[in-house]
Amino acid sequence: MKILAIAGSNSDTSINKQLVTYTTTLFTNAEVEIVDMNDFEMPIYKHQREVESGVPQQAIDFASKIDNADLLLVSLSEHNGTYSTAFKNVFDWTSRIKQRAVWNEKPMLLMATAPGARGGLGVLEAAEKRFPLHGGNIIDTFTLPFFNDNFDKETQKISNQEKDSELREKVNKISALETILEK
């Protein structure tokens, strides 16, 4: 199974990148690629820019990575209750590629984490509503509240046993679908 892991942040110390990276380790026999949003930095989307220059190659490359995956692991950082600007810009440009839905109906585990009690729940709720309109096939969701208390930065693992078990159950459920995902 080919997994594309996306952290919706351009931070060099992204806690969502730490979460999505940890989640990839829970899958066995998987080929994993972890996306760095910094590799897809583009001018901020503007209709006139699109008319004058077309869709940037970075958006086309991002879409290609989605197309080549069997499963998407997407962990979104929350900025003021919604997507980070870095993620939103890639999402916006990718949505402008003709004849395509951004997520291309790829199965997805949608996640978020944050230092606070809601654990990125605002961005997760926004994505749950928006992504299906853009070809998002959300199989399950996961949120990790109080990241700094529930994730061990030294071992790079979830330290809260209850939340770790919850994530593992979701991964096992998705892994059981592996034969479906590879078709």
C-alpha positions as CSV (number, residue, x, y, z in Angstrom):
1,M,0.0,0.0,0.0
2,K,1.3,3.5,-0.9
3,I,0.6,6.1,1.8
4,L,0.9,9.8,1.2
5,A,1.2,11.6,4.6
6,I,0.4,15.3,4.5
7,A,0.8,17.8,7.4
8,G,-1.1,20.9,6.6
9,S,1.6,23.2,8.0
10,N,4.8,24.8,6.7
11,S,6.3,25.0,10.2
12,D,9.7,23.3,10.6
13,T,8.5,22.1,14.0
14,S,5.0,21.2,13.0
15,I,3.2,19.1,15.6
16,N,0.8,17.9,12.9
17,K,3.8,16.6,10.9
18,Q,5.0,14.8,14.1
19,L,1.5,13.2,14.5
20,V,1.1,12.2,10.8
21,T,4.7,10.8,10.8
22,Y,4.0,8.7,13.9
23,T,0.8,7.5,12.3
24,T,2.7,6.2,9.3
25,T,4.7,3.9,11.6
26,L,1.5,2.1,12.7
27,F,1.0,0.7,9.1
28,T,2.9,-2.4,8.2
29,N,4.2,-3.2,4.7
30,A,3.5,0.3,3.5
31,E,5.4,2.5,1.2
32,V,5.3,5.9,2.8
33,E,5.9,9.4,1.5
34,I,5.7,12.4,3.9
35,V,4.9,15.6,2.2
36,D,6.5,18.9,3.2
37,M,4.2,21.9,2.5
38,N,7.3,24.0,2.0
39,D,8.0,22.0,-1.2
40,F,4.7,23.4,-2.6
41,E,5.1,27.1,-1.9
42,M,3.4,29.1,-4.6
43,P,2.1,32.7,-5.0
44,I,-1.2,33.2,-3.1
45,Y,-4.0,32.1,-5.3
46,K,-5.6,35.0,-7.3
47,H,-7.9,34.5,-10.3
48,Q,-6.0,37.0,-12.4
49,R,-2.8,35.1,-11.7
50,E,-4.4,31.9,-12.8
51,V,-5.6,33.5,-16.0
52,E,-2.2,35.1,-16.8
53,S,0.0,32.2,-15.8
54,G,-2.1,29.1,-15.4
55,V,-1.9,26.6,-12.5
56,P,1.7,26.4,-11.0
57,Q,3.7,23.3,-11.5
58,Q,3.8,22.7,-7.7
59,A,0.0,22.3,-7.6
60,I,0.2,19.8,-10.5
61,D,3.0,17.9,-8.6
62,F,0.9,17.9,-5.4
63,A,-2.1,16.4,-7.3
64,S,0.2,13.8,-8.9
65,K,1.4,12.7,-5.4
66,I,-2.3,12.2,-4.4
67,D,-3.0,10.3,-7.6
68,N,-0.1,7.9,-6.9
69,A,-1.2,7.0,-3.4
70,D,-3.6,4.3,-2.2
71,L,-4.3,6.1,1.1
72,L,-4.0,9.7,2.3
73,L,-3.1,10.5,5.9
74,V,-3.9,14.2,6.4
75,S,-3.1,16.0,9.7
76,L,-4.2,19.7,9.6
77,S,-2.8,22.4,11.7
78,E,-5.4,24.9,13.0
79,H,-4.9,28.6,12.6
80,N,-7.7,30.7,14.0
81,G,-10.1,27.8,13.7
82,T,-9.3,26.8,10.1
83,Y,-6.6,25.7,7.7
84,S,-3.1,27.2,7.8
85,T,-2.4,29.6,4.9
86,A,0.2,27.3,3.5
87,F,-2.2,24.4,3.3
88,K,-5.1,26.5,2.0
89,N,-3.1,27.9,-0.8
90,V,-2.0,24.5,-2.0
91,F,-5.6,23.3,-1.7
92,D,-6.9,26.4,-3.6
93,W,-4.4,26.0,-6.5
94,T,-4.9,22.2,-6.7
95,S,-8.7,22.8,-6.9
96,R,-8.1,24.9,-10.1
97,I,-6.6,21.9,-12.1
98,K,-9.1,21.2,-14.8
99,Q,-11.1,18.0,-14.8
100,R,-10.1,17.0,-11.3
101,A,-11.3,16.8,-7.7
102,V,-8.5,17.7,-5.3
103,W,-8.5,14.5,-3.3
104,N,-9.5,12.3,-6.3
105,E,-11.7,10.0,-4.1
106,K,-8.6,8.6,-2.4
107,P,-9.4,7.0,1.0
108,M,-8.3,9.4,3.8
109,L,-7.6,9.3,7.5
110,L,-8.2,13.0,8.5
111,M,-6.5,14.2,11.7
112,A,-5.6,17.2,13.7
113,T,-3.7,18.1,16.8
114,A,-3.1,21.3,18.8
115,P,-1.8,22.3,22.1
116,G,-5.2,23.1,23.5
117,A,-8.2,21.1,24.7
118,R,-10.0,20.9,21.3
119,G,-7.0,19.4,19.6
120,G,-7.6,21.1,16.3
121,L,-11.3,20.2,16.3
122,G,-12.3,23.4,14.4
123,V,-10.1,22.7,11.4
124,L,-11.1,19.0,11.5
125,E,-14.8,20.0,11.4
126,A,-14.2,22.4,8.5
127,A,-12.3,19.8,6.5
128,E,-15.0,17.2,7.2
129,K,-17.5,19.4,5.6
130,R,-15.4,20.8,2.7
131,F,-13.2,17.8,1.6
132,P,-16.1,15.6,0.3
133,L,-17.0,18.5,-2.0
134,H,-13.6,18.2,-3.5
135,G,-13.3,14.4,-3.9
136,G,-12.4,13.6,-0.2
137,N,-13.2,10.0,0.8
138,I,-12.9,10.4,4.6
139,I,-12.7,6.9,6.1
140,D,-12.2,8.1,9.7
141,T,-11.0,11.1,11.8
142,F,-8.8,11.5,14.8
143,T,-7.9,14.4,17.0
144,L,-5.2,14.6,19.6
145,P,-5.8,17.4,22.2
146,F,-3.1,18.8,24.5
147,F,-0.3,17.8,22.1
148,N,2.5,18.8,24.5
149,D,1.0,16.6,27.2
150,N,-0.1,13.7,25.1
151,F,2.9,13.3,22.7
152,D,6.4,12.3,23.8
153,K,8.8,14.4,21.7
154,E,11.7,12.2,22.6
155,T,10.2,8.9,21.4
156,Q,8.0,10.6,18.8
157,K,4.9,8.6,20.0
158,I,1.6,9.4,21.5
159,S,2.1,9.0,25.3
160,N,-1.6,9.0,26.3
161,Q,-2.5,5.3,26.2
162,E,-6.2,6.0,25.6
163,K,-5.6,8.2,22.6
164,D,-2.9,5.9,21.2
165,S,-5.2,3.0,21.4
166,E,-7.9,5.0,19.6
167,L,-5.5,5.8,16.8
168,R,-4.3,2.2,16.6
169,E,-7.9,1.0,16.3
170,K,-8.5,3.4,13.4
171,V,-5.3,2.3,11.7
172,N,-6.2,-1.4,12.1
173,K,-9.7,-0.7,10.6
174,I,-8.1,1.0,7.6
175,S,-5.4,-1.7,7.3
176,A,-8.2,-4.3,7.2
177,L,-9.4,-2.5,4.1
178,E,-6.0,-2.8,2.4
179,T,-7.2,-5.1,-0.3
180,I,-9.9,-2.6,-1.2
181,L,-7.4,0.3,-1.1
182,E,-5.0,-1.3,-3.5
183,K,-7.6,-1.7,-6.3
